Amino acid sequence: MPARTGEEYIAGLRELAPEVYIGGERVKDVTAHPALSNGVRTMAKLYDMQHYSAIRDEMTYISPTTGDRVGRSFITPRTVQDLEQRHVMMSRWAKASCGTMGRTPDFLNVSMMSMAAAGDYFGENRPEFKRNIQRYYEHIREHDLVLTHTLVNLQRSRSPLATPLEDQTEVALSLTKETDAGIIVHGARVLATLGPLSDEIAVYPARSHRLPGGAPERYSFAFAIPCNTPGLKFLCRESFDLGRSHFDHPLGSRFEEMDAIVFFDNVLVPWERVFLLGDAERCNNMAMMTNQYTHSGHQVVTKNVVKCEFILGLASLMVHTLGSGQLPHVQQMIAEVIENLEITKACLRAAEVDAEVDQWGVMRPSPFPLMVARNLFIRMYPRMAEILHLLGSSSLMALPTKADLNGPLAPEIERYLETDTASAEERVRLFRLAWDMCCSSFGSRQVLYERFFQGDSTRNAVILYNLYDKEQATDWVREFLEQE
Ligand SMILES: Cc1cc2nc3c(=O)[nH]c(=O)nc-3n(C[C@H](O)[C@H](O)[C@H](O)COP(=O)(O)OP(=O)(O)OC[C@H]3O[C@@H](n4cnc5c(N)ncnc54)[C@H](O)[C@@H]3O)c2cc1C
């Protein structure tokens, strides 16, 4: 089956009818529910982009098994050019939401591709797991399915050493039984971004939250199942799409990707959907050994470049509108955004140019530039939101709605809110966008997302510290010290 259209995606989701709850009620149809439907519509647009004749070749490639055109983010890259083309495709999807939908399907498409390509890693756990992961990847590629994922157990207590499990048996997702049909899992997981808008959910070990040494086997697994599997329940946070117009709420009214807690109530995972089982060490090392983390990093950093560009454009227009561009400290803040953009772009470029074929025969982007770019963005993004606050100040609150612009105070608004470079309406339109990017519940969630979606900054720094080869540098310093 070729790459799907938006309509096909929506029809599939409607038919799937996953068990989704919001505001104390079960959602009958996620494609029609006001909390979710605008996000679904944006997702549908992404799928339609695969069929725009001008960019179809950028967005899709020829499937190696069926000859159909399938989504380019599924490609198994063999050359640097493959990576560059994948980046162009992923940029287009990121731009469609101004970088605010982090979990567009390419994130998990590239992850599943890398896991399938490293099939032997899974096969060494049990031979049939290699076939399972490879068949699964082909299944999602050929059906153009949307995936969500949940890697982390709910917080209850956190020790400074590793994620504790024994005291959380009732909370952590765990295997309760093996049957002829598959494994039964029970417990809860966070946080399924895009969960209610997805066809399938992948559950695999988090690189950041390592299973503790000697972890019981029942916590060690990787699998993927349809979102409507019996016993699977998605509990949404409240929606940040407040049902307002694009004028009033430019981002939240379009790009609500939703996050959900996932409850697994004795869920049966068929054997053919199990990829790892009972091997804690193999689970802990999966993301790095298969290069899943590096390929997902390629998507994340591509999105980060797009997001920096958008913030730069937004900040520059704010400054232009308020006439503050001559102030040195304002220029310094815009310069900081430019630095963030250029550093992120340079890391992405370096990762592609220095890519090498890995042990699985896949062209792997150079991992450290991507890892560094990801870690830096955890600090860069909250600071960029702060810069928007500092540049906008009261204009982020002196913010009439569309109804106000047409209401009894319209003459006052028109007279007092215009600036030297913008009419009142232009100013309000721009600053409502800035507010939605950095102040609204939608904007605040963007900051929280960038801080945490890829693991917290401390654990990421610890991982970088431990992986990075520092020996060459220390040898050099030693040699210098030995000089007379
Ligand atoms: C908006 C958003 C979207 C998300 N989307 C997804 C998703 O789609 N899929 C998914 O699987 N996950 C998702 N996550 C979850 C994300 O992976 C976790 O939030 C992140 O890994 C941190 O884990 P935690 O929330 O359990 O916090 P904790 O692990 O409890 O950490 C909280 C704080 O305590 C510190 N800390 C606690 N224990 C330790 C320890 N042992 N070692 C070091 N530091 C420690 C951390 O540094 C951190 O600052 C999302 C999170 C957010 C906020």
The ligand as an SDF file (V2000), in Angstrom:
LIG
                    3D

 53 58  0  0  0  0  0  0  0  0999 V2000
    5.7770   17.0240   27.3160 C   0  0  0  0  0  0  0  0  0  0  0  0
    6.4160   15.6850   27.4830 C   0  0  0  0  0  0  0  0  0  0  0  0
    6.2690   14.7290   26.4920 C   0  0  0  0  0  0  0  0  0  0  0  0
    6.8200   13.4560   26.6570 C   0  0  0  0  0  0  0  0  0  0  0  0
    6.6350   12.5120   25.6740 N   0  0  0  0  0  0  0  0  0  0  0  0
    7.0900   11.2640   25.8670 C   0  0  0  0  0  0  0  0  0  0  0  0
    6.8340   10.2390   24.9040 C   0  0  0  0  0  0  0  0  0  0  0  0
    6.2140   10.4680   23.8620 O   0  0  0  0  0  0  0  0  0  0  0  0
    7.2580    8.9840   25.1690 N   0  0  0  0  0  0  0  0  0  0  0  0
    7.9360    8.6850   26.3190 C   0  0  0  0  0  0  0  0  0  0  0  0
    8.2950    7.5390   26.5100 O   0  0  0  0  0  0  0  0  0  0  0  0
    8.1970    9.6320   27.2410 N   0  0  0  0  0  0  0  0  0  0  0  0
    7.7860   10.9030   27.0470 C   0  0  0  0  0  0  0  0  0  0  0  0
    8.0180   11.8520   27.9940 N   0  0  0  0  0  0  0  0  0  0  0  0
    8.6120   11.4180   29.2790 C   0  0  0  0  0  0  0  0  0  0  0  0
   10.0870   11.6950   29.3620 C   0  0  0  0  0  0  0  0  0  0  0  0
   10.7900   10.6360   28.7470 O   0  0  0  0  0  0  0  0  0  0  0  0
   10.4160   11.8050   30.8500 C   0  0  0  0  0  0  0  0  0  0  0  0
    9.7310   12.9260   31.3720 O   0  0  0  0  0  0  0  0  0  0  0  0
   11.8990   12.0070   31.0730 C   0  0  0  0  0  0  0  0  0  0  0  0
   12.6310   10.9150   30.6340 O   0  0  0  0  0  0  0  0  0  0  0  0
   12.1770   12.2110   32.5840 C   0  0  0  0  0  0  0  0  0  0  0  0
   11.6090   11.1540   33.2920 O   0  0  0  0  0  0  0  0  0  0  0  0
   10.5510   11.4030   34.4470 P   0  0  0  0  0  0  0  0  0  0  0  0
    9.5110   12.3480   33.9390 O   0  0  0  0  0  0  0  0  0  0  0  0
   10.1260   10.0900   34.9350 O   0  0  0  0  0  0  0  0  0  0  0  0
   11.3350   12.2070   35.5480 O   0  0  0  0  0  0  0  0  0  0  0  0
   12.4060   11.6400   36.6190 P   0  0  0  0  0  0  0  0  0  0  0  0
   13.1540   10.5180   36.0310 O   0  0  0  0  0  0  0  0  0  0  0  0
   11.7310   11.4000   37.9080 O   0  0  0  0  0  0  0  0  0  0  0  0
   13.3160   12.8840   36.7410 O   0  0  0  0  0  0  0  0  0  0  0  0
   12.8400   14.1220   37.3140 C   0  0  0  0  0  0  0  0  0  0  0  0
   14.0180   14.9210   37.7850 C   0  0  0  0  0  0  0  0  0  0  0  0
   14.6840   14.1980   38.8010 O   0  0  0  0  0  0  0  0  0  0  0  0
   16.0330   13.8980   38.4470 C   0  0  0  0  0  0  0  0  0  0  0  0
   16.2320   12.4540   38.7190 N   0  0  0  0  0  0  0  0  0  0  0  0
   15.3720   11.6460   39.2930 C   0  0  0  0  0  0  0  0  0  0  0  0
   15.8870   10.4100   39.4210 N   0  0  0  0  0  0  0  0  0  0  0  0
   17.0730   10.4330   38.9040 C   0  0  0  0  0  0  0  0  0  0  0  0
   18.1000    9.4680   38.7290 C   0  0  0  0  0  0  0  0  0  0  0  0
   17.9660    8.2330   39.1410 N   0  0  0  0  0  0  0  0  0  0  0  0
   19.2120    9.8490   38.0930 N   0  0  0  0  0  0  0  0  0  0  0  0
   19.3590   11.1150   37.6620 C   0  0  0  0  0  0  0  0  0  0  0  0
   18.4220   12.0690   37.8230 N   0  0  0  0  0  0  0  0  0  0  0  0
   17.3060   11.7380   38.4300 C   0  0  0  0  0  0  0  0  0  0  0  0
   16.1470   14.1890   36.9440 C   0  0  0  0  0  0  0  0  0  0  0  0
   17.3930   14.7930   36.6220 O   0  0  0  0  0  0  0  0  0  0  0  0
   15.0080   15.1640   36.6530 C   0  0  0  0  0  0  0  0  0  0  0  0
   15.4320   16.5010   36.6890 O   0  0  0  0  0  0  0  0  0  0  0  0
    7.5190   13.1410   27.8430 C   0  0  0  0  0  0  0  0  0  0  0  0
    7.6920   14.1050   28.8370 C   0  0  0  0  0  0  0  0  0  0  0  0
    7.1400   15.3670   28.6670 C   0  0  0  0  0  0  0  0  0  0  0  0
    7.3070   16.3630   29.7820 C   0  0  0  0  0  0  0  0  0  0  0  0
  1  2  1  0
  2  3  1  0
  2 52  2  0
  3  4  2  0
  4  5  1  0
  4 50  1  0
  5  6  2  0
  6  7  1  0
  6 13  1  0
  7  8  2  0
  7  9  1  0
  9 10  1  0
 10 11  2  0
 10 12  1  0
 12 13  2  0
 13 14  1  0
 14 15  1  0
 14 50  1  0
 15 16  1  0
 16 17  1  0
 16 18  1  0
 18 19  1  0
 18 20  1  0
 20 21  1  0
 20 22  1  0
 22 23  1  0
 23 24  1  0
 24 25  2  0
 24 26  1  0
 24 27  1  0
 27 28  1  0
 28 29  2  0
 28 30  1  0
 28 31  1  0
 31 32  1  0
 32 33  1  0
 33 34  1  0
 33 48  1  0
 34 35  1  0
 35 36  1  0
 35 46  1  0
 36 37  1  0
 36 45  1  0
 37 38  2  0
 38 39  1  0
 39 40  1  0
 39 45  2  0
 40 41  1  0
 40 42  2  0
 42 43  1  0
 43 44  2  0
 44 45  1  0
 46 47  1  0
 46 48  1  0
 48 49  1  0
 50 51  2  0
 51 52  1  0
 52 53  1  0
M  END
$$$$
